[in-house]
Amino acid sequence: MGSTVDCTKDYFTALELAELMGISPRAVNKRANREGWPFKLVDGRARGGKIKLFRRAVLPVEWQARIASLRAAQAAASIAPDSPELAGFTAARNYLEDLQREAEEKRLIKERGLAAFAALPEARKRSAEACYEILQMKDAFIAAGGFKPSQGIALFCAAVNEGRVALPDWVAEAAYLTGKLCPATLYRWMDRYEKCGMAGLAKDYGKNAGRTLLTPDMQDFIKAMIAEHPHVSLPKLMAGLTARAKTAGWQEEVPAPHVVYNYARRWRRENRVGLLSLHNPDESKSKHAFAAGNVSENVFRLNQVWESDATPGDIMLAEGRHTVIGMIDVWSRRPKVLVAPSSKAEAIAALLRRCLLDWGVPEVLRTDNGKDFTARHMERVLNALEIEHDLCAPFTPEQKPHIERFFNTFSHGIVELLPGYIGHTVAERKAIESRKSFADRLMKKGSIVEVKLTAREFQAICDRWIDAVYMHNAHDGLKGRKPADMVRSWTEPVRKIQEERALDVLLSPAPLDGGWRTINKKGIAVNNRHYLNTAMAAYADERVQVLTDPADLGSVYVFLSSGEFLCVATCPEWYGISAADQASVIKAKQKEVLAEQRKEYRKLIREQKIALVPEEILKYRESLLENVEELPKKTEAYTTPALEEAAIAADKRDGVTNREALAGPIELPPEVLAYEERQKKVVDLQEKRRARRLLDNDMDIYFWILDRIKDGTATEIQKQWKKEYEAWQDGNMKRPRPFTTRIGLAELLGEGEEQANSGQ
């Protein structure tokens, strides 16, 4: 039964080819995909789909022969017996078309062969070039001698074998000519060149290429197993194939394991990009996604665009695994990192604050859309500073490639050499753990155990690596320039933060109680560290709020309860400062502050004349009683037998006569009166000497006079001295000068008058 497909046309669908060749359309498409047949797409008949059309000239040779025979049969059947002229004309036309198609086919074959030749390894390319060189020498030999092809080939082989035609050494070696050159070899090369082009001359080209004993169903099963389980082993593949052949009722037997292994290995290699995309999309993007264009091609200024991201550190620290938060200026590639326990908004805000203070204000900050990067206080600062926040789409690290590339350089740089490095991948981590476990088994008692880095030490290493290595390495993205040179080359103005307090909103409250602390004799305690500053000396026992900067754990920011900024307190141990030395400085400062406060208090006491307050209170209360008169109360005599007996006994003891005698004035002898006067002068002199020792300064004298005024014993000279001292105090507030007076201490104590009296 003849085919209904028109074999005179040049393009065929897969369905038409399947009908012509007696196979399924699926088999046609699979072979076309495997051999890379060229095709063109045309509109389908329904649903707006597309249909592939394959040109007859690119089909396999045997398929073209089949189509040619069917076309001849169709042409013969269409010719009427009574029209020999038409039959002859049609036959001639078909013959000419066949010649044209054969020529076109040969040209396409050579084109495909040349493309396949370009993909060959160098060794096989060299063997093909050697064979082609021999064929060119053969053609030149035949043309020069005017021989027929068959005769010329035989004579050429004899000349080569006898040494009359010398082949270059590399040609003989690359063509694998270890014996004599025979005509059959040349005929084979000529046939392969006609069918496969330049690639057909390569050694073992096309030998078993793509051939396998596995049926299409078996191949599909293996592909599905590898797609679902990319690391499936050969025994599991064989077990699965055997079980599926039994349950699915396959007629063919499962081939030997080496057949399955070779096919699985080849399919994995040919489809490695698709498999990686299926099982690790991020790595597939990083390795194989086309990077069309340049993200930084429109960045022309310093601080025009910053990129920020966070990545888990590939190192185990003494405090546990930390996160590395990074910021990079796209134009200069200048980076800064912060080592934090986790990628929290507080740590990200701290790094942003540090970059704003050190670098200036950017125009655009590009981050992902995670909640840590979109915290309210960060958005508030970005809006206040008029910084555009460019949020990347979810799961698109390629939108911020510069910080991603920096993290890759950073993680493969100094990090791999540090103690505590745990590897970039699970495989590396397992290898490191296995190595350490083996080392642990070899360790003896008393061996030194490796001490891991602290977060502070790791941060210091990161900063040093950036400043000394990264900033001074040539960068491909900068056309060989260094980031440090890029920063130095920028001479235009840079927007800088003038008021550091404006960025305090990016600081984090100290842990516990919202950051509130009480200043004690050791300063302020935060995270088991004590922070001190001389400005705190005047605020002992005050309650203050403490804000921390994760980028600088050696310092805290102290604010009074009113919200006023007090100081930046530092931890002596963090910066390697002697705590005793800093404590002595702060103690001296505190003494100075307290002395100033005492001076201020005493001045206030003098101004307010507090020493007179008791007298003022008494006089005030007495003035309230001046117009108050107590009414007389009724009284009556009160006695008891005991009181009467006591009165009688007293009369007997003292005598009524003695009481009457003592009731009058008593005159003492002159010598007694003189003795008492001398004793009184001695007591007064001792009191004045004691007062001289106590009165060391003008302030003590002033308070001593106030006490005498209160007792009512102050002299006029003492009152005059007090008046002059108070006048000096009032004037000294405007223009400081030392206090001077003509009244000496001796006059204040009355010693001059006493000496004058004693001289008389």
Number of C-alpha atoms within 10 A of each C-alpha: 3 8 13 10 17 14 23 15 10 12 16 19 17 19 16 19 23 17 15 20 15 9 12 13 16 12 13 18 18 12 11 17 11 10 12 11 15 13 16 11 11 11 11 11 9 7 7 8 10 13 15 18 17 20 16 21 20 19 17 15 13 10 15 17 12 13 20 17 12 19 19 16 13 18 16 14 10 10 16 10 10 8 9 11 10 13 17 12 11 14 16 12 11 17 13 11 12 13 11 12 16 14 13 14 21 19 15 16 21 20 15 18 21 16 14 15 23 12 12 15 10 11 11 20 19 20 22 25 19 23 26 20 15 18 18 11 15 21 14 13 18 18 13 10 10 11 13 10 13 11 12 20 22 16 18 22 20 17 15 16 16 11 10 10 14 11 16 11 9 12 19 17 14 19 22 13 11 8 8 12 16 15 18 12 12 18 14 12 20 18 14 18 23 18 18 23 24 25 27 24 28 27 18 10 16 13 8 8 8 10 9 14 15 18 14 12 14 20 18 12 16 22 18 12 18 18 18 13 12 16 10 14 12 14 11 11 19 18 10 14 22 16 12 16 16 11 9 9 9 14 8 11 13 18 16 11 13 10 13 22 16 12 20 21 10 13 15 18 11 11 12 14 14 15 19 18 16 14 14 11 15 16 12 17 16 14 12 12 14 8 10 6 7 9 14 14 8 9 13 12 16 25 23 17 23 26 23 24 22 23 16 17 22 21 23 19 20 13 11 12 19 22 19 22 23 22 26 24 25 24 23 28 25 23 23 19 22 28 26 23 16 17 20 16 20 23 25 28 25 23 25 24 23 20 19 17 16 11 17 17 22 23 18 17 22 21 23 23 15 13 10 16 22 16 15 12 15 21 15 14 19 18 12 10 14 13 16 15 21 15 16 16 12 10 11 12 18 18 18 21 17 24 26 21 12 18 20 13 13 17 19 14 14 13 21 16 9 15 14 18 18 21 21 16 10 10 10 12 15 13 14 15 14 12 12 12 12 11 11 12 9 10 12 9 6 6 9 8 8 8 10 18 19 14 20 17 13 19 18 13 16 19 17 12 16 17 15 10 13 22 20 14 14 16 15 9 15 13 8 10 15 20 22 17 13 16 17 9 11 12 8 8 7 14 13 13 16 9 9 10 10 12 17 17 16 25 21 21 19 20 13 10 9 12 16 20 20 16 19 15 13 12 24 24 17 19 9 7 15 20 23 25 20 20 15 22 22 15 17 14 14 13 15 22 22 25 24 24 23 22 22 15 15 19 21 26 21 25 18 16 13 8 10 11 15 17 16 19 21 22 23 20 13 15 10 8 12 11 15 10 11 16 18 12 14 20 15 14 18 19 14 14 17 14 12 12 13 12 12 12 12 14 14 12 12 16 12 11 11 14 15 13 11 11 14 12 11 11 12 11 11 12 11 10 10 8 7 9 7 5 6 6 5 5 6 5 4 6 8 7 7 8 10 10 10 10 10 10 11 11 13 9 8 10 11 11 10 10 11 9 10 9 9 8 7 8 7 8 8 8 8 9 11 10 10 10 10 10 11 10 13 11 10 15 16 11 12 17 13 11 15 15 8 12 15 10 8 13 12 12 21 19 15 17 19 20 15 14 17 14 10 9 11 16 15 10 15 24 17 12 21 18 12 16 19 14 12 17 18 11 12 13 10 8 8 10 11 7 12 11 9 8 13 13 16 13 14 21 20 17 16 14 12 14 10 9 9 9 7 5
